[in-house]
């Protein structure tokens, strides 16, 4: 597939804030969590935990804010808040399904690298009708560094037998984009309204898009 002058044979998507319009949901969960403990949420907190997944994010949160709850209790609290939203409410980002259809038609391998847990992402993908597009869906549970390391992307590309230079990683978080770039991947930064790093994302991404409609436009222009 050729988009915006980049040629690639596989695409690895992030889920939250990239395929799924969930950025605002996480912010409200975080704000409620801190409010109930009469704590002020630091500006850097959402981006600090965005790539970690529930378990590692809970350990980080407990340690940073000296909370009495065990990480397992924090995880349960978060899960109670978000699982129902994933199962019943969260929708796709604009143009996501159309772009997936185009990418599948082009023969691209498609995968997901996510910090969300299976009980969240699986019903959400099925309800939104896009689960069948992906040959590999991998979460950060078994990756100690989350997306601070390119390991999760390298593992997916390895399953496909593709060099990182032939795989496009689409992410909304700066840390994840930096890791993918360090791993030798092509990168596409997607705008997310809750993100504070848009200027830097635009600088380091091989592509920067407001929505998947931008990729559709670039792909169609190349195909003519």
SULLINLIN-V593326 format. One record per residue. N is the residue number from 1. SS is DSSP state (H for helix, E for strand, L for the rest). PSI is psi in radians with two decimals (none if undefined). Layout:
# SULLINLIN-V593326
{{N,SS,PSI} {N,SS,PSI}}
This chain:
# SULLINLIN-V593326
{{1,L,2.49} {2,E,2.13} {3,E,2.24} {4,L,0.54} {5,L,-0.06} {6,E,2.38} {7,E,2.28} {8,L,2.80} {9,L,-0.09} {10,E,2.67} {11,E,2.25} {12,E,2.10} {13,E,2.47} {14,L,2.87} {15,L,-1.23} {16,E,2.18} {17,L,-0.07} {18,L,-1.23} {19,L,-0.65} {20,E,2.37} {21,L,1.38} {22,L,0.03} {23,H,-0.81} {24,H,-0.55} {25,H,-0.82} {26,H,-0.64} {27,H,-0.73} {28,H,-0.64} {29,H,-0.79} {30,H,-0.77} {31,H,-0.70} {32,H,-0.73} {33,H,-0.81} {34,H,-0.67} {35,H,-0.72} {36,H,-0.34} {37,L,0.13} {38,L,0.73} {39,L,2.67} {40,L,2.25} {41,L,2.11} {42,L,2.58} {43,L,-0.52} {44,L,-0.08} {45,H,-0.85} {46,H,-0.78} {47,H,-0.48} {48,H,-0.56} {49,H,-0.10} {50,L,-0.54} {51,L,0.02} {52,L,-0.52} {53,L,2.84} {54,H,-0.92} {55,H,-0.88} {56,H,-0.59} {57,H,-0.64} {58,H,-0.73} {59,H,-0.81} {60,H,-0.80} {61,H,-0.78} {62,H,-0.81} {63,H,-0.78} {64,H,-0.65} {65,H,0.17} {66,L,0.86} {67,L,2.62} {68,L,-0.53} {69,L,2.56} {70,L,2.67} {71,H,-0.63} {72,H,-0.65} {73,H,-0.68} {74,H,-0.76} {75,H,-0.80} {76,H,-0.70} {77,H,-0.81} {78,H,-0.77} {79,H,-0.73} {80,H,-0.54} {81,H,-0.68} {82,H,-0.49} {83,H,-0.76} {84,H,-0.60} {85,H,-0.75} {86,H,-0.73} {87,H,-0.57} {88,H,-0.29} {89,L,-0.73} {90,L,2.42} {91,L,2.95} {92,E,2.68} {93,L,2.71} {94,L,2.22} {95,L,-0.01} {96,H,-0.85} {97,H,-0.71} {98,H,-0.73} {99,H,-0.67} {100,H,-0.71} {101,H,-0.74} {102,H,-0.77} {103,H,-0.71} {104,H,-0.74} {105,H,-0.55} {106,H,-0.20} {107,L,0.14} {108,L,2.46} {109,E,2.41} {110,E,2.31} {111,E,2.95} {112,E,2.35} {113,E,2.02} {114,E,2.63} {115,L,-0.14} {116,L,2.67} {117,L,2.81} {118,H,-0.67} {119,H,-0.22} {120,H,-0.96} {121,H,-0.58} {122,H,-0.92} {123,H,-0.52} {124,H,-0.80} {125,H,-0.71} {126,H,-0.78} {127,H,-0.62} {128,L,-0.01} {129,L,0.43} {130,L,0.05} {131,H,-0.63} {132,H,-0.22} {133,H,-0.41} {134,L,2.22} {135,L,-0.46} {136,E,2.23} {137,E,2.00} {138,E,2.30} {139,E,2.98} {140,H,0.12} {141,H,-0.76} {142,H,0.32} {143,L,1.77} {144,L,-0.57} {145,L,0.08} {146,L,-2.25} {147,L,0.30} {148,L,-0.15} {149,L,2.62} {150,L,0.10} {151,H,-0.75} {152,H,-0.67} {153,H,-0.70} {154,H,-0.66} {155,H,-0.73} {156,H,-0.82} {157,H,-0.65} {158,H,-0.68} {159,H,-0.59} {160,H,-0.21} {161,L,0.50} {162,L,2.50} {163,L,2.53} {164,H,-0.56} {165,H,-0.16} {166,H,0.22} {167,E,2.30} {168,E,2.23} {169,E,2.17} {170,E,2.07} {171,E,2.71} {172,L,-0.09} {173,L,2.31} {174,H,-0.80} {175,H,-0.77} {176,H,-0.70} {177,H,-0.72} {178,H,-0.72} {179,H,-0.79} {180,H,-0.74} {181,H,-0.74} {182,H,-0.49} {183,L,-0.02} {184,L,0.18} {185,L,2.69} {186,E,2.55} {187,E,2.53} {188,E,2.05} {189,E,2.29} {190,E,2.40} {191,L,2.38} {192,L,2.15} {193,L,-0.44} {194,L,-0.05} {195,L,2.46} {196,L,0.07} {197,L,0.51} {198,H,-0.68} {199,H,-0.79} {200,H,-0.63} {201,H,-0.76} {202,H,-0.62} {203,H,-0.73} {204,H,-0.33} {205,L,2.45} {206,L,-0.56} {207,E,2.67} {208,E,2.24} {209,E,2.60} {210,L,-0.64} {211,L,3.04} {212,H,-0.27} {213,H,-0.57} {214,H,-0.74} {215,H,-0.67} {216,H,-0.76} {217,H,-0.81} {218,H,-0.75} {219,H,-0.76} {220,H,-0.64} {221,H,-0.69} {222,H,-0.61} {223,H,-0.37} {224,L,none}}
